[in-house]
């Protein structure tokens, strides 16, 4: 079953990889298998002085996390946010 989930995540990451007309080098996605029962899918977008990321962790529990990092022109962190939901994606 984990193989099917991994294939679906890879397909969706590939399909969404160029959504929004991003230029090369400003976004990334990762798929990580940890052992035989844990899957992590991460998406990141890099902007000027800003990084946004989302991560889906499927193991004994499912969690969805969103991150935001902002820096000033010198590279010092000016804002950091991290939110995590148990059981999957938030209901917006």
N, C-alpha and C positions, 0 to 999 in steps of 0.2 A: 504494500500500500504506500509506503514511504517513497518508493520509486515513482509512482503515479503522481504523488503530490509534488515531488521534485521536478518532474517533467512539466507539470502545469505551471509551476512558479517560473521555471526557465522560459517557457513560452510567453508568459505575461510580461516578464522582465524585458524580453527581446522586443515584444510588440510595443511596450511603453518607452523603450530606450530613446526614441527620437521624438516623442510626443512634445509638442510645444515649440518645435524648431530650435532646440538648443544647439549650440556649436560644440564641436569636439572638445573634450577635456573639461567640461563643466558639470558632468554628472557621472555617476558610477553606480553599479549594482553588483552585489555579491550573493552567492548562494553557498552555504556551508553545511555540510553534513557532519554531525558530531556523533560518532558511533553508529548504531543501527536504528536508533529511535528518535533522533533529534535533528531538526532541520531549522536553519536560520536563513532568512532572506532579508537583505538590507538594500535600501535605495538611498542615494545621497545626491544632493545638488549643491554645487559650489557657486557662489556669487561673489561680487566684490564685498569683502569684509563680512561674509556670511556663509554659513554651512547649515543646511537643513538635511535631516536624515530620518528615515523610518525603518523599523525593524520588526519582522514577524518571527517569533520563536515558537516552534511547534515541538514540544517534547512531552513530558508528563503533564504539563499545563501549556495552554496557548496564551501568549502575551503579544500585545502590539505596543510598540514604543515609538515616540516621536521626539526628536531632538532639534534644538536650535542653538547655534553658536554665532555670536556677532563679535567682531573685533574693531578696534580703532585703526587708524592708518599705520600706527607703529606695530600692530599685531597683538596688542594687549586685549584680553577678553573683556568686553563691556557688557555682555549679556549671555546667559546660559540658561536654557530651559530644558527640562526632561520630564516627559509624562509617559506613564505606562498603564495600560489597561489589562486586566486579567480576563481571559476568555475570548480574546480576539480584538477586532477593530472597534473603535468607539462608534456609538450611534449618534451621528451628527444630523 
